[in-house]
Structure formats: structure tokens, C-alpha cells
Amino acid sequence: MIASEMTVASRWWWRPGWTPGRSFYNWQIVPTQPVADKLVEIFAPTFSRLPGLEQVDAARLRIGVQGIGFADGVKGVHLAALVSGARDLLAELAPFQLAFGPPEVTAETIRLPVTVSEELLRVRADLTDALTEVWIRERIPDFGEPLRPYLALAHTTHPSPVREIRTALVEDGFTDFALDDTVSSVSMVELRCEDGRYDWSDISTAQLLREPDPVVEQSLFDDPLFGPLRHPIGSALRS
């Protein structure tokens, strides 16, 4: 069996720049609690019967949006400016719907891809703008790179056939799985590598505070010159 058909022994390895004791600031989207709990619940039966997988618990379900940099290279005054700038920009945005799924299998994780909507791109652009107000572009992680967000549901713990995992997901009805959630804030976290796992602590939150635009459905009887016309059914009911 070729390597691309197997998962890796573990997702744990030292990424470039990481060393023991070093941490990294990152902006993330946190699923709402009901959605996080539901995801853990519905995928647990499948993951529990597949060897070599460790399911991510509800509190650790996160979606990375924009990296900031290693904590030892960020001065306190810069961190305060980054937070303030992001809060000011994101406050002008309204909460929006985020869609993810169906699950896909990679060498390290089973994850839900996140649909890259215009609203999500605006969030990332605002976070990047807040960074460029403090630093030059060359210092910003992944500057100019396309956004490929995802929600990791489980991580590998030892090599397993990718085909078996995909087959189990199909058999359990996840081929067309999709789920929506509401994004109303973005969290800044400090990522750490400890004891063979990645962990984090929350640093700050930026809220999306603008009231959403009202949903207006255009009537089939709207006239481009004279505006909305009376609906014949409604007129009949009122007569």
C-alpha cells in the first residue's frame, strides 16, 4: 500500500519555527456550543469504531482564520494595537452564516471543509488590515495566501488505511453531510505545543456588532417602473 493511502502515525511534529516552550498567536472562529456538541455527538459512533483516530472534543473545535506570529516576537504594545484594530474593524461587520461539510480524510485529520463566503473573506481581510497597521506585510504569516479553512473533527494516532475511514463515513451517511453555524465573534488565542499535542488559551475576542440587513424577498409582481404591485391572491383574500 502506497503512502498516500495511509494516514500518518501522528499529526504531532515540530512545524517550522516551533521549539519547546514557544507559542503562537492566532485568530480563530469558535463554533457555537450547540453546534460543537452536536458534531461530537453525531460523529462519535463512527470514530469510536475506527482504530487510529482521536476525536476532538467540543471545546477544542476551532477554525483558523489568520495567523499573527510567535509570541516571543510580539511586543505587548503591538499586541494591544492588533486587538484594538481588529475590534474596531470587525465591529462594523454583521454576524453571518458559516457552512461546512461534507467530511474529508487527510493523512493527519478527518475534517469538515468550510465554505469560503464573502463574509468570511471580509473578516480575514479586516484582520489582515489590522496587522498591516502595525507591521509590514512580509511579517504577516501567509500574507496573500488563499484562505482554506476547515474544522478538524479527529486526529490520527497511528497509521490506518484512508480507504477504510472513507468507507465508514459513507456507510454512516456522511457523504452529503453539511451544517451551518452563526459567526458573531472571532477569538485571538495563544497556541502551544505541549506533551505531544497542540493546546491554546484565549487572549481576546472581537465582536461582529453591526445589525444584519433585513431579508427582503422580491415579489414576482414587482414592476421595474411602478414598484411593488398588489399580489392577486392577497387581494382576493382581503376583498
C-alpha positions in Angstrom: 0.0 0.0 0.0 1.4 3.4 -1.0 1.9 6.2 1.5 -0.9 8.4 0.1 -3.4 5.6 1.0 -2.4 5.6 4.7 -2.7 8.1 7.5 0.4 9.2 9.4 1.5 7.8 12.7 0.6 11.0 14.4 -0.3 14.6 13.5 2.3 15.7 16.1 5.5 17.0 14.6 7.5 20.2 15.1 6.3 22.7 12.5 8.8 25.3 11.1 9.8 27.8 13.8 8.3 25.8 16.7 10.6 24.8 19.6 9.7 23.6 23.1 8.1 26.3 25.2 7.4 28.5 22.2 3.8 29.7 21.5 2.0 31.4 18.6 -0.8 33.9 18.4 -3.7 33.2 16.0 -7.2 34.4 15.2 -9.8 31.6 15.2 -13.6 31.2 14.8 -15.2 29.1 17.6 -18.4 27.1 16.7 -21.4 27.9 18.9 -21.8 25.4 21.8 -24.9 23.6 20.4 -23.2 23.0 17.0 -19.9 21.9 18.6 -21.8 19.5 20.9 -23.9 18.1 18.0 -20.8 17.5 15.9 -19.1 15.5 18.6 -22.3 13.5 19.2 -23.1 12.5 15.7 -19.6 11.6 14.7 -18.7 9.7 17.9 -20.1 6.3 16.8 -18.1 6.3 13.6 -14.8 7.5 15.1 -15.1 5.1 18.1 -15.0 2.0 15.9 -12.1 3.2 13.7 -8.7 2.4 15.2 -6.0 5.1 15.0 -8.3 8.1 15.5 -8.7 10.5 18.4 -11.9 12.6 18.3 -11.6 16.3 19.0 -13.8 17.3 22.0 -16.4 20.1 21.7 -14.3 22.7 23.5 -11.3 22.2 21.1 -13.3 22.6 17.8 -11.8 25.7 16.2 -11.4 27.2 12.7 -8.1 29.0 12.0 -8.6 32.3 10.1 -5.4 34.4 10.4 -2.0 33.8 12.0 -0.3 36.6 13.9 3.1 35.4 14.9 5.2 33.8 17.6 4.5 35.3 21.0 8.2 35.9 21.8 8.3 38.2 18.8 5.2 40.3 19.6 5.6 43.2 22.0 2.8 44.0 24.4 2.2 47.4 22.8 1.9 45.7 19.4 -0.5 43.1 20.7 -2.7 45.7 22.2 -2.8 47.6 18.9 -3.6 44.5 16.9 -6.5 43.7 19.2 -7.8 47.2 19.2 -7.6 47.5 15.4 -9.3 44.2 14.8 -12.1 45.1 17.2 -12.7 48.4 15.5 -12.9 46.8 12.0 -14.9 43.8 12.9 -17.4 45.8 14.9 -18.6 47.2 11.5 -19.5 43.7 10.3 -22.7 41.8 10.9 -22.9 38.2 12.1 -23.2 35.7 9.3 -23.8 32.1 8.5 -20.9 29.7 8.1 -21.3 26.4 6.2 -19.1 23.4 6.5 -19.0 19.8 5.2 -19.0 17.1 4.0 -16.1 15.4 5.8 -12.8 14.7 4.1 -10.0 12.5 5.1 -6.3 13.7 5.1 -3.2 12.0 6.2 -3.4 13.8 9.6 -7.1 14.5 10.2 -10.7 14.0 9.4 -12.2 17.4 8.9 -15.1 19.5 7.6 -14.1 22.0 4.9 -15.5 25.5 5.5 -17.2 27.3 2.6 -15.2 30.5 1.9 -18.0 33.1 1.7 -17.7 36.8 1.0 -18.4 37.5 4.7 -15.6 35.2 5.8 -13.2 36.8 3.3 -14.1 40.2 4.7 -13.3 39.0 8.3 -9.9 37.8 7.2 -9.2 41.0 5.2 -10.1 43.1 8.3 -7.8 41.0 10.5 -5.0 41.4 7.9 -5.6 45.1 7.7 -5.3 45.4 11.5 -1.9 43.6 11.2 -0.6 45.8 8.4 -1.4 48.9 10.6 1.3 47.6 13.0 3.7 45.6 10.8 5.0 45.3 7.3 3.3 42.7 5.1 6.4 40.5 5.0 6.0 39.9 8.7 2.4 38.6 8.5 2.0 34.8 8.3 0.6 33.6 5.0 0.0 37.1 3.7 -1.7 36.9 0.3 -2.2 33.2 0.5 -5.7 31.9 -0.2 -7.9 31.1 2.8 -8.6 27.3 3.1 -10.4 27.0 6.4 -11.6 23.7 8.0 -12.8 22.2 11.2 -10.8 19.2 12.4 -13.1 16.5 13.9 -10.5 13.8 14.6 -6.7 13.4 14.5 -4.6 10.3 13.7 -2.7 8.4 16.4 -1.2 5.6 14.3 -1.2 4.6 10.6 -4.6 3.5 9.2 -5.9 2.8 5.7 -7.5 6.0 4.4 -9.9 3.9 2.3 -11.4 2.3 5.5 -12.1 5.7 7.0 -13.7 7.0 3.9 -15.8 3.8 3.6 -17.0 4.2 7.2 -18.1 7.8 6.6 -20.0 6.7 3.5 -21.7 3.8 5.3 -22.8 6.1 8.2 -24.4 8.5 5.8 -21.9 11.4 5.9 -21.4 11.6 2.1 -23.6 14.7 1.8 -23.3 16.0 5.4 -23.5 19.7 5.8 -24.1 22.0 8.7 -24.5 25.8 9.2 -23.5 27.9 12.2 -23.6 31.6 13.1 -20.4 33.6 13.4 -20.7 36.6 15.7 -17.2 36.9 17.0 -13.5 36.0 16.3 -11.1 34.9 19.1 -7.4 35.6 19.5 -5.7 32.6 21.0 -2.2 31.6 22.1 -1.3 28.2 20.6 1.2 26.0 22.5 2.9 22.6 21.7 3.0 20.5 24.9 3.2 16.8 25.6 2.7 15.8 22.0 -0.4 17.9 21.4 -1.4 21.4 20.4 -3.3 23.4 23.0 -4.3 27.1 23.4 -5.6 29.7 25.8 -7.9 32.5 24.8 -6.4 36.0 24.7 -9.1 38.3 23.4 -12.3 38.5 21.4 -13.5 40.8 18.6 -17.3 41.0 18.2 -19.2 41.5 14.9 -21.7 44.1 16.1 -23.5 45.6 13.1 -27.2 44.7 12.8 -27.7 42.2 9.9 -29.5 43.6 6.9 -33.2 42.6 6.8 -34.0 39.8 4.4 -36.3 41.1 1.7 -37.7 38.7 -0.9 -38.6 40.3 -4.2 -42.2 39.8 -5.3 -42.8 38.2 -8.6 -45.2 41.0 -9.2 -42.7 43.9 -8.6 -42.7 46.2 -11.6 -39.4 47.9 -12.5 -41.2 51.2 -13.3 -44.1 51.3 -10.8 -42.7 49.3 -7.9 -44.5 46.6 -5.9 -47.8 45.5 -7.3 -50.6 44.0 -5.2 -50.4 40.2 -5.1 -53.6 38.9 -6.7 -54.1 36.1 -4.1 -53.6 38.6 -1.2 -56.0 41.0 -2.9 -58.6 38.3 -3.2 -58.3 37.3 0.4 -58.7 40.9 1.6 -61.8 41.5 -0.6 
